[in-house]
């Protein structure tokens, strides 16, 4: 498995588990697309199992963004020189501001 994908998977699992352990199960389910069963499993999963799961082929990325918002973002005027990190932050800000508006 690609190390970048492994790192992404592991960070996703760590964030999910942190939300669950902080009492934000509903937020974890809504924002991260977790099922109630996944929440139950992640609540008690030790770090070694998180690492094994991150390295497995079980996790897949499925975008959950509204296609209309993606289109708006992609059509908006952006600098050609923007880094991918800046564009990622811009996208997250764009999506969060639009989700609070409706």
Order of alpha helices (4+ residues) and beta strands (2+ residues): alpha-alpha-alpha-alpha-alpha-alpha
